[in-house]
Every structure is written in structure tokens, then in C-alpha cells.
Amino acid sequence: MPEYIDIHAHVNFAAYDEDREEVIKRALDNKVWMINVGTQKDTSKSAVELAEKYEEGVYPHTFPPIAPTKSERVEYYRRKGVGVYAIVGVHPIHTDKSFHDEKELGAGSKEFASRGERFDIMKYHSMASHPKVVGIGECGLDYYRCTPETEKKQREAFSQQIALANKVGKPLMLHVRNGSDRSAYREALEILRSEAKVPANFHFFAGSWDEAKEILDAGFFLSFTGVITFARQYDEIIKNAPLDRIMAETDCPYVAPEPFRGRRNEPIYVKEVVKKIAEIRGADFFKVRTALVQNAVKFFNLDKI
């Protein structure tokens, strides 16, 4: 088992086109596993392809000299994961025309970043059935820039992805961001309570302790990024949340933690997030590190792959 699991990374993004394999190797060599998360059709597909590419790159070292068939490899990886996994889905901001982020798709793909995507449950069901896809998302509600029309699209896509998660029996990875006068966290929680039959994690949690407590009381999870290493508004939540209900992530290539702030983030830096969680809680580092790995393994059923 690893010493760390970055439960929300984007090494499938264009920001890593020049050195993707080196970034992955650097993480795995340091006992850091990663889950690469899709934000729309293109990046979901690349997250799955990355997991497949990695297993194809290592299987000759674990199988006999005669190359196995695809079905034999799939069965092998059902039983033995190798540290690179995927989550597929549509980010709420991609349900409508949105700003272009070159780190996500690259300068030549602007038209794809801004098109707006209608969730295709059949297409995503095919990806979600892959043995190394461990969740659905990142989906949810983003009220930062939201109109009645975009909110309707977000809610529709959110409900469809909950339905897919229920169907394939895999947890939800959520992106939720409040508006100026509305709690997207509470509204997302209301939808989950009525529709979800699977676990859900609120990634990059940035709400209040009151919102966090409602989410935790409902049985869901929170995860934290490198922002906690330089911003103190998360301390109360991290101190008070049950240790068995939180996880660590990077959201790379964004929000690199101290002492790497200002650089491109990558999965190996999840170590700094774990260190800070232990420090804020005033707890033994090794105990916290072990608990966070166990939480991720259980949440994503990594021990069953």
C-alpha cells in the first residue's frame, strides 16, 4: 500500500504534456498514489487512457514473457492496482459555455473548453465501467458565476451523474462552490440526500464549519488541498472533523502548497497537505497519514481493484 493518496489530481491535463510520465514516476517512487479526475468528455477520456497507458507500461514486468491478452490484463488489474486511477464526469462549469483554461486542454483546444457539454449517460457509463475508474465526477453545483439557465443545466447534469454513480456503484467526487448569497453546499447536500445511494466527497472544501458539520452529519466526506498550508480559514474544520471522514488532495496543477507555492502543483506535493492536517489537529503525523490512506482506500474501494 502507498504512504499517501492524492485523491484529486489532474495529471491528465495539458499542463503535464511535456513531462507527464516523469511526474507520475516521481510520485509512485515516493509511495504516492493518485486519482486523476475528468472535468468533461475530453479530460475524462484522457484520465482513463492514462490509467490504461500506465498499466500497459508496467505489465511486462509482472506477467510472464508471453504477452497477455487484454482480458487477462483487465482481470489482473481488477485484483492488483498500480497506483494510477481515474474518475470520469462533467464539471458543473462545463455544462455551459465557460472560460478557457490552457492548463486543462492546451492553447489549441479553446473551442472545446468553451462549448458546453450535455451529459451523455451512455458514453460515461462505458467509461465508468472500466475497472480502474473509481468514481464519478467532478460534478456538482458552482454558483460563483451562475444564471438561472446555467443553474438548470448544472442541476440536470448533477442528477444524471448521481444516477450513473448509483448504477455502477461508485462514489461521487463533488465540485461545489457557493455564490455571493447562496450556499451551494447546502443545496448540493439536499440533492444528495434525496438521490444518492453511494458515498460522496466534497473536494477542495471551502465552506464554513456549519456547512461542513451538516455534510459530515449526513455521512459524507471532505477533502483538503494545499491551500490549507497558507490560509487559516480551514483550521476550525480540520480540527473538528472526524479523522475518518477527511482526505487529502492536490487538485494539481492548481494551488501548490507551501513551500512550493507559485509553481505548478503535482501529486507528490500531497505530502505537504497531510503534514499540515496533522499539524493543525495537533496529532501524530504517522497516525494521520495512515488514517488518510485508509479513508481513501475504503472510500474508493481500492483494495478491491
MOZI-V509877 format. One record per residue. SS is DSSP state (H for helix, E for strand, C for the rest). PHI is phi in radians with two decimals (none if undefined). PSI is psi in whole degrees, -180 to 180 (none if undefined). Layout:
BEGIN
{{SS,PHI,PSI} {SS,PHI,PSI}}
END
This chain:
BEGIN
{{C,none,156} {C,-1.36,171} {C,-1.62,-22} {E,-2.50,151} {E,-2.32,118} {E,-1.47,103} {E,-1.42,-5} {E,-2.63,95} {E,-2.21,166} {C,-2.34,52} {C,-1.21,-11} {C,-1.32,-8} {C,-1.38,162} {H,-1.11,-20} {H,-1.03,-18} {H,-1.94,14} {C,-1.03,-30} {C,-1.46,-23} {C,-2.59,32} {H,-0.98,-49} {H,-1.13,-36} {H,-1.15,-39} {H,-1.11,-44} {H,-1.14,-45} {H,-1.10,-40} {H,-1.07,-41} {H,-1.18,-52} {H,-1.12,-36} {H,-1.10,-24} {C,-1.81,21} {C,1.07,38} {E,-1.96,120} {E,-1.61,163} {E,-2.50,151} {E,-2.13,113} {E,-1.55,131} {E,-1.92,132} {C,-1.44,155} {C,-2.13,-14} {C,-2.89,-174} {H,-0.99,-46} {H,-1.11,-48} {H,-1.35,-25} {H,-1.16,-46} {H,-1.06,-42} {H,-1.23,-30} {H,-1.13,-42} {H,-1.17,-45} {H,-1.07,-36} {H,-1.16,-43} {H,-1.08,-42} {H,-1.16,-42} {H,-1.08,-40} {H,-1.14,-44} {H,-1.15,-35} {H,-1.16,-30} {H,-1.28,-23} {H,-1.90,-16} {H,-1.09,-30} {H,-1.06,-22} {H,-1.47,-12} {C,-2.05,-15} {C,-1.82,165} {C,-1.07,168} {C,-0.98,-31} {C,-1.32,123} {C,-1.07,133} {C,-1.32,162} {C,-1.33,166} {H,-1.04,-43} {H,-1.12,-36} {H,-1.16,-39} {H,-1.18,-43} {H,-1.04,-44} {H,-1.12,-39} {H,-1.05,-45} {H,-1.36,-13} {H,-1.16,-33} {H,-1.65,-24} {C,-2.45,105} {C,-1.33,161} {C,-2.14,13} {C,1.73,-3} {E,-2.20,117} {E,-2.24,176} {E,-2.39,154} {E,-2.25,139} {E,-2.16,141} {C,2.94,-174} {C,-2.06,120} {C,-1.11,143} {H,-0.99,-35} {H,-1.26,-17} {H,-1.58,5} {H,-1.39,-10} {C,-2.42,169} {C,-1.02,132} {C,-2.43,171} {C,-1.10,159} {C,-1.73,130} {C,-2.05,109} {H,-1.09,-26} {H,-1.16,-23} {H,-1.48,-51} {H,-2.15,-12} {C,1.70,157} {H,-1.10,-26} {H,-1.48,1} {H,-2.08,28} {H,-0.99,-39} {H,-1.11,-27} {H,-1.38,-33} {H,-1.24,-27} {C,-1.89,6} {C,-1.29,-31} {C,1.42,128} {C,-2.11,132} {C,-1.56,126} {C,-1.12,124} {C,-1.84,100} {H,-1.13,-31} {H,-1.19,-45} {H,-1.09,-44} {H,-1.28,-30} {H,-1.09,-40} {H,-1.06,-45} {H,-1.20,-41} {H,-1.13,-22} {C,-1.39,-9} {C,-1.11,138} {C,-1.09,-22} {C,-1.76,6} {E,-1.53,119} {E,-1.92,3} {E,-3.00,175} {E,-2.07,131} {E,2.53,-174} {E,-1.55,125} {E,-2.18,167} {E,2.61,-143} {E,-2.31,129} {E,-2.20,106} {C,-1.72,11} {C,-1.10,-48} {C,-2.21,98} {C,-2.50,136} {C,-2.03,166} {H,-0.95,-36} {H,-1.20,-45} {H,-1.22,-34} {H,-1.09,-41} {H,-1.06,-42} {H,-1.14,-42} {H,-1.09,-46} {H,-1.13,-39} {H,-1.11,-47} {H,-1.15,-37} {H,-1.08,-49} {H,-1.10,-38} {H,-1.14,-38} {H,-1.30,-32} {H,-1.08,-44} {H,-1.07,-41} {H,-1.13,-45} {H,-1.04,-43} {H,-1.05,-41} {H,-1.18,-44} {H,-1.58,-8} {C,1.22,38} {C,-2.16,148} {E,-1.25,166} {E,-1.74,136} {E,-1.85,117} {E,-1.83,139} {E,-1.95,118} {E,-2.36,132} {E,-2.46,130} {C,-1.21,155} {C,-1.60,-177} {C,-1.17,-29} {C,-2.34,17} {C,-2.42,143} {C,-1.63,101} {H,-1.13,-29} {H,-1.08,-47} {H,-1.19,-36} {H,-1.25,-38} {H,-1.14,-40} {H,-1.09,-39} {H,-1.08,-42} {H,-1.13,-45} {H,-1.05,-44} {H,-1.04,-35} {H,-1.57,-21} {H,-2.13,-32} {C,-1.43,137} {C,-2.03,11} {C,-2.23,164} {C,-1.12,159} {E,-2.49,143} {E,-2.08,130} {E,-1.53,98} {C,-1.27,150} {C,0.86,52} {C,-1.06,130} {C,-2.39,24} {C,-1.59,-167} {C,-1.53,170} {H,-1.13,-37} {H,-1.07,-43} {H,-1.15,-42} {H,-1.06,-43} {H,-1.09,-40} {H,-1.10,-41} {H,-1.14,-46} {H,-1.15,-41} {H,-1.10,-27} {C,-1.44,-4} {C,1.70,9} {C,-1.71,178} {E,-2.01,161} {E,-2.21,146} {E,-2.30,155} {E,-2.24,149} {C,-1.90,-172} {H,-1.14,-11} {H,-1.00,-31} {H,-1.17,-14} {H,-1.42,-14} {C,-2.35,1} {C,-2.21,133} {H,-1.65,-4} {H,-1.22,-9} {H,-1.62,-10} {H,-1.04,-44} {H,-1.05,-42} {H,-1.16,-46} {H,-1.13,-36} {H,-1.17,-38} {H,-1.69,-20} {C,-1.21,142} {C,-1.04,137} {H,-1.07,-28} {H,-1.48,11} {H,-2.22,16} {E,-2.22,158} {E,-2.48,168} {E,-2.01,146} {C,-2.63,170} {C,-1.92,-33} {C,0.98,29} {C,-1.08,144} {C,-1.54,9} {C,-1.58,169} {C,0.70,59} {C,-1.07,141} {C,-1.38,165} {C,-1.11,140} {C,-1.65,23} {C,-1.88,12} {C,-0.98,136} {C,1.70,-15} {C,-1.68,170} {C,-1.19,132} {C,-1.37,159} {C,-2.72,163} {H,-0.98,-33} {H,-1.05,-25} {H,-1.31,-3} {H,-1.07,-21} {H,-0.97,-40} {H,-1.19,-33} {H,-1.15,-45} {H,-1.10,-43} {H,-1.01,-44} {H,-1.21,-38} {H,-1.04,-45} {H,-1.09,-43} {H,-1.11,-47} {H,-1.09,-39} {H,-1.38,-12} {C,1.14,36} {C,-2.01,163} {C,-1.09,129} {H,-1.02,-46} {H,-1.17,-35} {H,-1.11,-45} {H,-1.16,-45} {H,-1.01,-45} {H,-1.11,-43} {H,-1.10,-42} {H,-1.16,-38} {H,-1.14,-46} {H,-1.06,-40} {H,-1.05,-46} {H,-1.17,-43} {H,-1.04,-45} {H,-1.21,-44} {H,-1.08,-44} {H,-1.70,5} {C,0.97,39} {H,-1.18,-24} {H,-1.33,-8} {H,-1.81,2} {C,-1.55,none}}
END
